[in-house]
């Protein structure tokens, strides 16, 4: 395994170096105080220090998504869904193109790049691909291995976000955002937007088909609850599911933001080690305690769509429309 990890690290570095001259961020300097913190509950002070500084790290993108921290190379990878590109960002290197294009076929639809990203136990990048409508893995030779592209012979819609269970299964959501016609697209083969899990051996199981627009998802630290965002403009909520032996059930609304008029919907999220949920939603990153109390909101200058733990686990990176942001916290979460 060590040899494989070394080979993959060499691949990452090679791709990274090749692309060094290919991209210059519109804003290459780190900008401080690029947002505000809304504090609604005194318990938030234990999670976000007084005077926390939201920093903008780079800008000039189209629609950023799916961040994941690579602790082996001290890099953040993130998708620009509508620019069909995966970028890397490092403290010293700044922004670099990592994969471009993600989807290599001719298309007029803008949202065909990757969305959610994660890393497996060997440090290989796992992609939720909109255009190819599949879950794939980046190998040490630079090629991508499809892990799942259909359910019972019907093509997936467009895998969106991903979470790992400790048993090695990948859990992912499959809304229609990568399809030009969404639910009415003539190429759509499934008549629902599902939540699935995928085994290390390639077995795919449908777990839920009744959520209208499943999007971001994350397990509680004890893996007894799965939180899933519903990004439907007509039903902006976060659901909680009970997890028993890896199967989800007992769906209930964890938090409802249908009364919010701010930009954004329930989207990507992470949990910290204490079970607090950091969930992108209308206006920013909403912080909830495990009981569903809204403690406050992190509000970068642009509305974020997803978040990731990085550095030593106490930095929250935020992909927000055209920019990449971060804030250092007093709490921390697990890095893949």
Secondary structure, 3 states (H helix, E strand, C coil): CHHHHHHHHHHHHHHHHHCCCCCCCCCCCCECCCEEEEECCHHHHHCCCCCCCCEEEECCCCCEEEEEEECCCCEEEEEEHHHCEEEEEECCCEEEEEEECCCCCCCCCCCCCEEEEEECCCCCEEEEECCCCEEEEECCCCCEEEEECEECCEECCCCCCEEECCCCCEEEEECCCCCCCHHHCCCCCCCCCEEEEECCCCCEEEEECCCCCEEEEEECCCCCEEEEEEEECCEEEEEEEEEECCEEEEEEEEEECCCCCCCCCCCCEEECCCCCEEEEECCEEEEECCCCCEEEEEEECCCCCEEEEECCCCEEEEEECCEEEEEECCCCCCCC
